[in-house]
Amino acid sequence: MIVVTGATGNIGRPLTQALAEAGEQVTAVSRHAAAVPDGVRHLVADLGRPAGLRPALEGAKALFLLLSGDLHAAGADPTDIIAEAAAGGVRRVVLLSSQGVATRPFGPTRIAMRALEDALRESGLEWVVLRPGGFASNALWWAESVRAHQVVAAPFGDVGVPIIDPTDIAAVAAACLLDDRHAGGVYELTGPEVITPRGQTEAVAAALGTPVRFHELTRDEARAAMARSMPAELADDTLDILGSPNPAELRVSPDVQRVLGRAPHPFADWAARNVAAFR
């Protein structure tokens, strides 16, 4: 049995599907009731209360651990989840961490994530750490304004980073859950190219076949919008990277290719697959 937390999100959904198609027994964990693939067991649980995971973890061989935004906040302590996994007999944990743990280690949310990585390393369990950069799916923040006004509103229009398609993260996670060779690995996950918000807007417009205008937000405007759906500290950390990426954050990592034997998908592929969200 493999347990997938965050199982109904942009990473958890394709990961759950991939594991089920590989013939694995899967328990999908999410905060709310949701549809899951045929043959997959679903459990509603709040990761903020790790004891609630016990029914899912009992007898499981592996766990994919994805923390929601509130568990990334400074002061949160999700290390009890690792203890519950060990108590339930889990052998391997694949942790979704963040590129910023290495590139900006002193941000509040990065310090908290580094502490979780360290707790996992010291747990006695097999572990793999995935450190993705920005997600292509963050472009869904623009979907409402594109549908209503054919506008993308975002900060730092001409500053790019190599964002990654969440389906590539899911594919790497599946490989790490299933293949013993990845135990002890730390993988930095990026897309194949640096792309700016203006470039992303052009890709969305191409997928739609209609013009889309780009409107540049100030940092303060962007922070106010982001803080409605994530801790303010995480919004600040994210905007620091988006506004002034350092050389490490501009680097295209070879790790997706190394794990999967293929290149990661470009943003244009993600936009084409998800174009319905913008119509």
PESUL-V728307 format. One record per residue. PHI is phi as a letter, one per 40 degrees, with the letter a starting at -180 (999 if undefined). OMEGA is omega as a letter, one per 30 degrees, with the letter a starting at -180 (none if undefined). D_CENTER is the distance of its C-alpha to the mean C-alpha in Angstrom with 1 decimal. Layout:
PHI & OMEGA & D_CENTER
PHI & OMEGA & D_CENTER
This chain:
999 & l & 22.0
b & a & 18.3
b & l & 16.4
b & l & 12.9
c & a & 11.6
g & a & 9.6
c & a & 11.4
b & a & 12.1
c & a & 8.8
c & l & 7.4
c & a & 6.0
c & a & 8.7
c & l & 11.4
c & l & 11.8
c & l & 11.3
d & l & 14.0
c & a & 16.1
c & a & 16.1
c & l & 17.2
c & l & 19.8
c & l & 21.1
c & l & 21.5
g & l & 23.8
c & l & 21.9
c & a & 22.5
b & l & 19.3
b & a & 18.8
c & a & 16.1
b & l & 15.5
a & a & 14.7
c & a & 16.3
b & l & 18.4
c & a & 20.3
a & l & 18.9
c & l & 20.0
b & l & 18.8
c & l & 20.2
d & l & 23.8
g & l & 24.4
c & l & 21.2
c & l & 22.0
b & l & 20.2
b & l & 20.3
c & a & 19.8
a & l & 19.0
b & a & 17.8
c & l & 15.9
c & l & 18.0
b & a & 20.9
d & l & 20.2
d & l & 23.6
c & l & 22.6
c & a & 20.4
d & l & 23.7
c & l & 24.6
c & a & 21.4
c & a & 21.5
d & l & 25.2
g & l & 25.9
c & l & 22.4
c & a & 22.0
a & a & 18.3
b & l & 15.3
c & a & 11.5
b & l & 10.5
b & a & 7.4
c & l & 9.0
c & a & 9.6
d & a & 10.6
c & l & 14.1
c & l & 13.5
c & a & 12.1
c & l & 15.5
d & a & 18.4
g & l & 20.7
c & a & 18.3
b & a & 19.0
c & a & 16.7
c & l & 18.6
c & l & 20.8
c & l & 18.1
c & l & 18.7
c & l & 22.4
c & l & 22.3
c & l & 20.6
c & a & 23.4
c & a & 26.0
c & l & 24.9
g & l & 25.4
c & a & 21.9
c & a & 22.3
b & l & 18.9
b & l & 15.5
b & a & 12.4
b & l & 10.3
c & l & 6.6
b & a & 8.1
a & l & 8.2
d & a & 10.6
c & l & 12.7
d & l & 13.9
c & a & 16.1
c & l & 16.7
a & a & 17.4
c & a & 18.2
b & l & 20.3
c & a & 18.2
d & a & 18.3
c & l & 14.7
c & l & 14.5
c & l & 17.7
c & a & 16.3
c & l & 13.4
c & l & 16.0
c & l & 18.2
c & l & 15.9
d & a & 15.5
c & l & 19.3
c & l & 19.9
c & l & 18.2
c & a & 20.2
c & a & 23.3
c & a & 22.9
g & l & 24.8
c & l & 22.1
c & a & 20.7
a & l & 17.3
b & l & 14.6
b & l & 12.1
b & a & 9.2
b & l & 8.8
c & l & 6.8
c & a & 8.5
c & a & 8.2
c & l & 6.7
d & a & 9.8
c & l & 9.1
c & l & 9.9
c & l & 13.3
c & l & 13.7
d & a & 14.9
c & a & 17.9
c & a & 18.8
c & a & 21.4
c & l & 23.2
c & l & 23.2
c & a & 24.7
c & a & 27.2
b & a & 28.2
f & a & 26.8
b & l & 25.2
b & l & 21.9
b & a & 22.0
a & l & 19.9
c & l & 20.7
f & a & 21.5
d & a & 22.3
b & l & 23.5
b & a & 21.0
b & l & 18.4
a & a & 15.5
c & a & 14.1
c & a & 11.0
b & l & 9.1
c & l & 9.2
d & l & 6.4
c & l & 9.6
c & l & 10.1
c & l & 7.1
c & a & 8.6
c & l & 11.9
c & l & 11.6
c & l & 10.5
c & l & 13.6
c & a & 15.7
c & l & 15.1
c & a & 15.8
b & a & 18.9
b & a & 20.4
c & a & 22.1
c & a & 22.3
c & a & 18.8
d & a & 19.7
g & a & 19.5
c & l & 17.3
b & a & 15.0
b & l & 13.1
c & a & 12.0
b & l & 10.0
b & l & 11.2
c & a & 12.8
c & a & 16.6
a & l & 18.0
c & l & 18.0
b & a & 18.1
c & l & 19.2
d & l & 18.7
c & l & 22.2
c & l & 21.4
c & l & 18.5
c & l & 21.1
c & l & 23.5
c & l & 21.2
c & l & 20.7
c & l & 24.5
c & l & 25.2
c & a & 23.2
c & a & 25.1
g & l & 28.4
b & l & 29.2
c & l & 29.1
b & a & 26.4
c & l & 27.3
b & l & 25.2
b & a & 25.9
c & l & 24.9
c & l & 24.0
c & l & 25.1
d & a & 22.7
c & l & 24.2
c & l & 23.8
c & a & 20.1
c & l & 19.6
c & l & 21.6
c & a & 19.6
c & a & 16.2
c & l & 17.8
c & a & 18.6
b & l & 15.1
a & l & 13.8
d & a & 15.9
d & a & 18.1
c & l & 17.3
c & l & 13.6
c & l & 14.9
c & l & 17.5
d & a & 15.3
c & a & 13.1
c & l & 16.5
d & a & 18.0
c & a & 15.8
c & a & 16.1
c & a & 19.8
a & l & 20.8
c & l & 18.6
c & a & 20.4
d & l & 21.4
c & a & 18.6
c & l & 16.0
c & a & 18.0
c & l & 18.2
c & a & 17.0
c & l & 16.0
c & a & 17.8
c & l & 15.5
c & l & 14.1
d & a & 17.8
c & a & 18.9
c & a & 17.0
c & a & 17.3
g & l & 20.6
a & l & 19.5
c & l & 18.1
c & a & 14.6
c & l & 15.1
c & a & 16.2
d & a & 15.2
d & l & 18.5
c & l & 17.6
c & a & 14.5
c & a & 17.0
c & a & 19.6
c & a & 17.7
b & a & 16.7
c & a & 19.9
d & a & 21.2
c & a & 18.9
b & a & 20.9
c & none & 24.3
